[in-house]
Amino acid sequence: MQNDSITVVFPLIAVMLSGYLTGKLKLLPDNGSKVISRFVFLVAMPAFIFISLARIPVDDIFNWPYLATLGGGMLVIFVLGLIVAKFAFKDNLTAQSLHALTAMFASTAYIGLPLILIVFGEAGLVPGIIGAVITGAVFMPLAIILAEIDKGRSGPKVATASAMAVMRSPLLIATVAGLLTSASGVTVAAPASAFFELLGDAFIPCALFAAGLFVSQCSVKGEIKEISWLVSVKLLVHPLITWWLAFHVFELEGILPMIAVLQAALPSGVPVFVLAQHYETFVSRSSATIVISTMLSMLTLPILLILMA
């Protein structure tokens, strides 16, 4: 990892700030953030993930101690969030599940993966992708199931619908396609490879710009105590628990413990707000947590990188 962490992170912050200022100055239509985010999620990021994984040996991807560290930290925070939401804020199960999801759902795709690639280079590619996949493919469906149970819809149909939603995720489809291509030993043809590379190159700048643009359009409203708690858990408690798992439980080696802690220290991710809008619950609290944690992370992430350097 490069020694000058501030210099490494500056481009990331600058692109996000550009998106933020673009939104504040109304240089793009009101739906600009949504359009760019959909391009990132549906086109650029899947292309980047597919061509990257297709070139990496499958054996390098399934690092079980790393998976346990990352997933274990997320699970602890999710369960903690459910407990706190139930006894401290006393809301319905839908709001409780969204509270828990907001507490642990890091912006692994839009901010985390670009940051990891900037700081660690190609060596951080696989663990960075793993973090994005686990976050979206495991915990988002869990929150959806709890919300559906709260609405009186439970049973096999809900579980099947959640599973189908995950299976249709472009991120997961690109991951599986990349893994299968790698395992088969097939080499992607040069024209196709160039196509995926060209689209994939747009992922990092567009994701960071979209994140800044989104923040500029969100209002900071909601319950102050709950939002303060969620921001504190996301930026402090989550990385601390992951740090303990990485260094003292699973004893990860090389750059893996630092990447795991960095992913845990990311701000809350935009998909939580999208899910809150869908259920018309926890909307203002989730958006406020995303905005505040993202703005504060511009200070906390460089500090964390300096401490880990």
Secondary structure, DSSP 4 states (H G I P E B T S, - for coil): --S-HHHHHHHHHHHHHHHHHHHHTT-S-TTHHHHHHHHIIIIIHHHHHHHHHHTS-GGGT--HHHHHHHHHHHHHHHHHHHHHIIIII---HHHHHHHHHHHH-B-IIIIIHHHHHHHHGGGGHHHHHHHHHHIIIIIHHHHHHHHHHHTT--SHHHHHHHHHHHHT-HHHHHHHHHHHHHHHTPPPPHHHHHHHHHHHTTHHHHHHHHHHHHHHT----S-HHHHHHHHHIIIIIHHHHHHHIIIIIS---TTHHHHHHHHHTSPBPHHHHHHHHHHTSSHHHHHHHHHHHHHHHHHHHHHHHHHH-
